[in-house]
């Protein structure tokens, strides 16, 4: 399934750059090396990784130019970028066993009508809800038997009624005719739009990184949103992750995506904590949120409300299935979006195993995270020139559609890198858990190569305040 007409990595980057309306001249300052395949996949994941990471890095370089008048070179290799897309697979606490974060009931199961369906049971409330629908215990054998009593679409529909996370494995043709896919086809991959008036806000004139002095509120979890915040932190932003003690998290992902961030608790069910978030938002430059569409707006922190509170804010919102269509308010994760949109099905057919075959990395998550950071930095640049409040909008499903459009390659036999193969891409940061081995930022910039000043911390470590 080789598509020789697919765009080269630099062309893919160019298309992203043009979508955001950025200065085409800047593209002369980036070099991309290597070629697909770099991971075991029929999809051009090296191109996806290099283009999205390259876009965010080039946007950072443009901010540096706006601050200092100095251009810099950016370079990135496809293999290195792909490793960054697998970062959670390599992150570990030294001298401790690597933790798994896949729950026993999560996985792919055969249905009564001989379809495959994916259950996502990573968080207790989602797990318990699925098990209640199935009427079984948290045991893969019992789950398998229970799923076999349901037709696939019937089970997906029933679980969705309870806002649970499941997805029927659909073929590309089945997905393209689905109302949700048709709604997404009318949307751009990334939106950077002005949502309010405000005077121009100059970029800080001090600091040794493109985002020094920029304050970011990170109200996200899992991978895509946290990657956005982690990327902004790598370019010098002050990022504080806001969560709540009662909300479940996956600690291995907290460790992987928490580099360079502080972390605080605010319970938005409490008026006092909501007020504290408003106070922090008033002093923020970027507000990133990744909750199910409508959730954070229901607490008074939708894009219009935050822009009214802080004229000049850059509001970044990430979702699973986009903001239009019948699935727009559904919960979702990378793997579920792969299942629903034909990616897992294509992998199954190409592998010849007859079993669901997902991507070897959470490419929709990572790609969406880097696109969100890219959009945020583009919006900062426009805010400095034009003024205004801005919204950046991305989704896993729209990123998946773009990955699909990049074409296919004969790459299933490619070996995925092991830790011993990428020692030059790993570094160590101290943390309360111990020394953490993790993937460093894969791109090089001639003056301000991205890096993190601090290691990850447990959630709720800090007070909800800027420093």
C-alpha positions in Angstrom: 0.0 0.0 0.0 2.7 2.5 -1.0 1.5 6.0 -2.1 4.5 7.5 -3.9 2.6 10.8 -4.4 2.5 11.6 -0.7 4.1 14.8 0.3 7.7 14.9 1.6 8.1 16.0 5.2 9.0 19.5 4.3 5.9 19.8 2.1 3.8 18.5 5.0 5.3 21.2 7.2 4.6 23.8 4.6 1.0 22.9 4.5 0.7 23.3 8.3 2.5 26.6 8.1 0.1 27.9 5.4 -3.0 26.7 7.3 -2.0 28.9 10.2 -1.3 31.9 7.9 2.3 32.2 8.9 5.1 33.9 7.0 6.3 31.5 4.3 9.8 33.0 4.3 10.4 31.3 7.7 10.3 27.9 6.0 13.8 28.6 4.6 15.1 28.4 8.2 14.3 24.7 8.9 15.9 21.5 7.7 14.3 18.1 7.9 16.4 15.0 7.4 15.5 11.3 7.1 12.6 9.5 5.4 9.8 7.1 6.3 9.4 4.4 7.4 10.9 5.0 10.8 8.3 3.1 12.8 6.5 -0.2 12.1 3.4 1.2 10.3 1.9 1.7 6.9 1.3 5.3 7.8 4.0 8.0 7.4 4.5 8.6 11.1 8.0 10.1 10.8 6.6 12.7 8.4 3.7 13.4 10.9 6.2 13.8 13.8 8.7 15.9 12.0 6.1 18.2 10.5 4.2 18.9 13.7 7.3 19.2 15.9 8.9 21.3 13.2 6.0 23.6 13.0 6.0 24.2 16.7 9.8 24.8 16.7 9.6 27.1 13.8 6.8 29.1 15.5 9.1 29.4 18.5 11.9 30.6 16.3 9.6 33.3 14.8 8.8 34.5 18.3 12.5 34.7 19.1 13.0 36.7 15.9 10.1 39.1 16.9 11.7 39.6 20.4 15.3 39.9 19.3 15.5 40.6 15.6 17.7 37.5 15.3 16.8 34.5 13.0 17.9 31.0 13.9 18.1 27.7 12.2 15.9 24.7 13.1 16.8 21.1 12.3 14.9 17.9 13.0 15.4 14.3 12.0 12.4 12.0 11.2 13.7 9.2 13.4 14.3 11.5 16.4 10.9 13.1 16.0 9.2 9.7 15.9 11.0 8.7 19.1 9.5 11.8 20.7 6.0 10.6 19.6 6.7 7.4 21.6 8.0 9.3 24.7 5.7 7.6 27.3 7.1 4.2 26.2 10.7 5.2 27.1 10.1 7.3 30.2 10.9 5.5 33.4 12.2 6.0 36.9 15.7 4.7 37.1 16.2 1.5 39.1 12.5 0.9 39.3 10.3 -1.3 37.1 8.5 0.5 34.3 4.8 0.8 35.2 2.1 -0.2 32.7 -1.0 2.0 32.5 -3.3 -0.3 30.6 -6.2 -1.6 32.6 -7.1 -5.4 32.4 -10.5 -4.8 30.8 -9.2 -2.4 28.2 -8.6 -3.9 24.7 -10.2 -5.2 21.6 -13.1 -7.8 21.7 -15.1 -9.8 19.2 -18.9 -9.1 19.2 -21.8 -11.3 18.4 -22.0 -10.1 14.8 -18.3 -10.8 14.3 -17.1 -7.2 14.6 -14.3 -5.9 16.7 -14.9 -3.3 19.4 -12.5 -1.5 21.6 -13.2 -0.8 25.3 -11.2 1.9 27.0 -11.3 1.3 30.8 -8.3 3.3 32.0 -10.1 5.4 34.6 -12.2 3.8 37.4 -15.5 5.5 36.5 -15.1 4.5 32.8 -14.2 0.9 33.7 -17.0 0.6 36.2 -19.5 2.0 33.7 -18.5 -0.5 31.0 -18.6 -3.4 33.4 -22.1 -2.4 34.6 -23.3 -2.4 31.0 -21.7 -5.8 30.4 -22.8 -7.2 33.7 -19.4 -8.8 34.5 -16.4 -8.3 36.7 -13.0 -6.7 35.8 -11.6 -9.9 34.3 -10.6 -10.0 30.6 -12.1 -13.5 30.1 -15.5 -12.4 31.6 -15.4 -9.2 29.5 -14.7 -11.2 26.4 -17.7 -13.5 27.1 -20.0 -10.6 27.9 -19.0 -8.6 24.8 -19.8 -11.7 22.6 -23.4 -11.4 23.6 -23.7 -8.0 22.0 -23.8 -6.8 18.4 -21.0 -4.2 17.9 -23.0 -1.1 17.0 -25.6 -2.0 19.7 -22.9 -2.1 22.4 -21.2 1.1 21.2 -24.5 2.9 21.2 -25.5 1.6 24.6 -22.1 2.6 26.2 -22.1 6.0 24.6 -25.5 6.7 26.2 -23.6 6.6 29.5 -20.7 8.7 28.2 -18.4 5.7 28.3 -15.4 5.2 26.1 -15.8 2.5 23.4 -15.4 2.4 19.7 -16.4 0.0 17.0 -13.6 -0.9 14.6 -14.7 0.7 11.4 -13.2 0.4 7.9 -12.1 3.6 6.2 -15.1 3.4 3.8 -17.5 2.9 6.8 -15.9 5.9 8.5 -15.9 8.2 5.5 -19.7 7.7 5.1 -20.3 8.4 8.8 -22.0 11.7 9.7 -19.1 12.5 12.1 -16.5 12.1 9.4 -18.5 14.1 7.0 -18.8 16.9 9.6 -15.0 16.9 10.1 -14.4 17.0 6.4 -15.6 20.6 6.4 -13.2 21.7 9.2 -9.5 22.7 8.9 -6.9 20.7 10.7 -6.1 23.6 13.0 -8.0 26.8 13.6 -6.4 30.0 14.8 -9.2 32.6 15.0 -9.7 35.9 16.7 -12.5 35.8 19.3 -12.4 39.2 20.9 -10.8 42.7 20.8 -7.8 43.8 22.9 -4.8 46.1 22.3 -1.6 44.5 21.0 0.4 42.8 23.8 4.1 43.0 23.2 6.2 39.9 23.8 8.4 40.1 26.9 11.7 41.8 26.1 13.7 39.8 28.6 14.8 36.2 28.8 16.9 33.6 26.9 14.1 31.6 25.4 11.3 32.4 23.0 8.5 32.0 25.6 10.3 33.5 28.7 7.8 35.5 30.6 4.8 33.8 29.0 2.3 32.3 31.5 0.4 29.1 30.6 -2.6 27.5 32.5 -2.7 23.8 31.6 -6.0 22.2 32.3 -5.4 19.0 30.5 -4.6 15.3 31.2 -3.5 12.1 29.5 -1.3 13.0 26.4 -2.4 15.5 23.8 -3.0 18.5 26.0 -0.1 17.8 28.4 2.2 17.5 25.3 1.1 21.0 24.3 2.0 22.3 27.8 5.2 20.4 27.9 6.2 21.8 24.5 5.5 25.4 25.6 7.5 24.8 28.8 10.5 23.5 26.7 10.5 26.9 24.9 10.7 28.8 28.2 7.0 29.4 29.2 5.9 29.2 32.9 3.4 26.4 32.8 1.3 25.4 35.8 -0.9 22.3 35.4 -4.3 22.7 37.2 -6.2 19.6 38.2 -8.3 18.4 41.1 -7.6 15.8 43.8 -10.8 13.9 43.0 -10.0 13.5 39.3 -8.2 10.3 38.3 -4.9 10.4 36.5 -2.4 7.9 35.1 0.9 8.5 37.0 3.3 7.3 34.2 1.8 9.9 31.9 2.0 12.6 34.6 5.7 11.8 34.8 6.3 11.8 31.1 4.3 15.0 30.3 5.1 16.9 33.5 8.6 18.0 32.5 9.1 21.8 33.1 5.7 22.2 34.8 4.5 23.1 38.2 1.3 21.4 39.4 -1.6 22.6 41.6 -5.1 21.6 42.6 -8.2 23.6 42.1 -11.7 22.1 42.5 -14.0 24.0 40.2 -17.0 22.7 42.0 -16.0 25.2 44.8 -16.7 28.9 44.3 -13.5 29.8 46.0 -11.4 27.7 43.7 -13.2 28.9 40.6 -12.5 32.4 41.7 -8.8 31.6 42.2 -8.7 30.2 38.6 -10.2 33.4 37.3 -7.5 35.4 39.1 -4.8 33.2 37.6 -6.4 33.5 34.1 -6.4 37.2 34.4 -2.6 37.1 34.6 -2.2 34.3 32.1 -1.2 34.5 28.4 -2.4 31.1 27.3 -5.3 28.9 28.7 -5.2 25.3 27.5 -8.1 23.0 28.2 -8.8 19.4 27.0 -12.0 18.4 28.9 -14.9 16.9 27.1 -16.6 19.7 25.0 -19.0 21.7 27.1 -17.5 20.6 30.5 -15.2 23.5 31.2 -17.6 26.0 29.7 -20.2 24.7 32.1 -17.9 25.9 34.9 -17.7 29.3 33.4 -14.4 28.9 31.6 -15.4 28.6 27.9 -13.4 30.6 25.3 -15.8 33.6 25.4 -15.9 33.8 29.1 -12.1 33.6 29.5 -11.6 36.2 26.7 -14.0 38.5 28.5 -12.2 38.0 31.8 -8.8 38.5 30.2 -8.8 40.4 26.9 -5.8 39.2 24.9 -5.9 35.6 26.1 -4.9 32.8 23.8 -7.4 30.0 24.5 -6.4 26.6 23.3 -9.0 23.8 23.2 -8.5 20.2 22.3 -11.1 17.5 21.8 -11.4 13.9 20.6 -13.9 14.1 17.7 -14.0 17.9 16.9 -16.5 20.6 17.7 -19.0 19.7 15.0 -21.1 16.6 14.2 -23.1 14.1 16.3 -20.0 12.9 18.2 -18.7 16.3 19.1 -19.6 16.0 22.8 -18.4 12.4 23.2 -15.4 11.5 25.3 -12.5 9.9 23.4 -8.9 9.1 23.4 -6.2 8.5 20.7 -6.7 4.7 20.5 -10.5 5.0 20.3 -10.2 7.6 17.5 -7.9 5.3 15.6 -10.4 2.5 16.0 -13.4 4.6 14.9 -11.8 6.2 11.9 -10.4 3.2 10.0 -6.7 3.4 11.1 -6.8 0.2 13.2 -8.8 -1.6 10.5 -6.2 -0.7 7.8 -3.4 -1.9 10.1 -5.3 -5.2 10.6 -5.7 -5.7 6.9 -2.1 -4.8 6.1 -0.7 -7.1 8.9 -2.7 -10.1 7.7 -3.4 -11.2 11.2 -7.1 -10.6 11.3 -6.7 -8.8 14.6 -6.9 -5.1 15.3 -3.5 -3.4 14.6 -3.2 0.1 16.0 -0.3 2.5 15.3 2.9 1.8 17.2 2.6 5.2 19.0 -0.2 7.5 20.1 0.4 9.6 17.0 -3.0 11.4 17.1 -2.3 12.5 20.7 1.3 13.7 20.1 0.5 15.3 16.8 -2.5 17.1 18.2 -0.4 18.3 21.2 2.3 19.7 19.0 -0.2 21.3 16.7 -1.9 23.0 19.7 1.5 24.4 20.9 2.2 25.5 17.3 -1.2 27.3 17.1 -0.7 28.9 20.5 2.6 30.4 19.5 1.2 31.6 16.1 -1.6 33.3 18.1 0.9 34.9 20.5 2.7 36.4 17.5 -0.6 37.8 16.1 -1.6 39.1 19.4 1.6 41.1 19.6 1.0 42.6 16.1 -2.8 42.8 15.7 -4.0 42.6 19.3 -7.1 40.7 20.1 -8.1 37.5 22.0 -7.5 34.3 20.1 -8.7 30.7 20.0 -6.8 27.7 18.8 -8.9 24.6 18.1 -7.7 21.1 17.3 -8.9 17.5 17.7 -7.6 14.0 17.6 -10.0 13.1 14.8 -8.9 16.0 12.6 -5.3 15.0 13.1 -6.2 11.4 12.2 -7.8 12.6 9.0 -4.6 14.6 8.1 -2.5 11.5 8.8 -4.7 9.5 6.5 -4.3 12.1 3.8 -0.5 11.8 3.9 -0.7 8.4 2.3 0.7 4.9 3.0 4.1 3.3 2.9 5.4 -0.3 3.1 6.7 0.0 6.7 5.2 -2.8 8.8 8.5 -4.7 8.8 10.4 -1.7 10.2 11.8 -2.3 13.7 10.5 0.1 16.4 13.5 1.6 18.3 14.4 0.1 21.7 15.9 2.1 24.6 19.4 0.8 23.7 19.0 2.2 20.2 18.2 5.8 21.3 20.6 6.5 24.1 21.6 9.8 22.5 18.0 11.0 22.6 17.5 10.3 26.3 18.4 12.5 29.3 17.8 12.4 33.1 15.9 14.8 35.4 15.6 14.5 39.1 12.1 14.2 40.6 10.3 13.3 43.8 9.9 9.8 42.4 13.7 9.5 41.8 15.8 10.2 38.7 13.6 10.0 35.6 15.0 8.9 32.2 13.0 10.5 29.4 13.2 11.5 25.8 14.6 15.0 25.3 13.2 17.5 22.8 14.2 16.1 19.4 14.7 19.3 17.5 17.8 21.5 17.4 17.6 25.3 17.3 20.8 27.4 16.7 20.2 29.8 19.6 17.4 28.4 21.8 17.2 24.6 21.6 14.2 23.6 23.7 14.8 22.0 27.1 13.2 21.7 30.5 14.6 23.3 33.6 12.9 21.0 36.0 11.7 17.4 36.2 8.1 16.3 36.8 6.3 16.6 40.1 3.3 14.8 41.6 0.0 16.4 40.9 -1.0 19.1 43.5 2.6 19.7 44.6 2.4 23.5 44.3 0.0 26.3 45.3 -2.2 27.7 42.6 -0.1 30.9 42.0 2.3 32.3 39.5 5.9 32.8 40.5 
